[in-house]
Amino acid sequence: MQRIYEPQDLMEGELLLGMLASEGIEAYLTGQHLAGAAGELPACGLLGLMVEDAQAHSAQQLIAEYNAALPLPGDEPDSVHGTLLC
């Protein structure tokens, strides 16, 4: 398995899990149970999307397309997305 992406928050991680699943890519979100200890742990790098090696490239492409999509008028995000790992 490869860690391919660090979501900004749990909501983005869950959204991407669903998107990847709808495309037939099985993914796992690591660190989701650590969110409650955020005051005791580093603020960055807790969450990560993991996929099988054979599906890593396809999953990265889908996430890149998701991040490149333009929001609908009035739906602009207040902050940036997570980090795509190479």
Secondary structure, DSSP 8 states (H G I E B T S, - for coil): -EEEEE-SSHHHHHHHHHHHHHTT--EEEETGGGGGGTTTS-SSS--EEEE-GGGHHHHHHHHHHHHHS---TT---SS---EE--
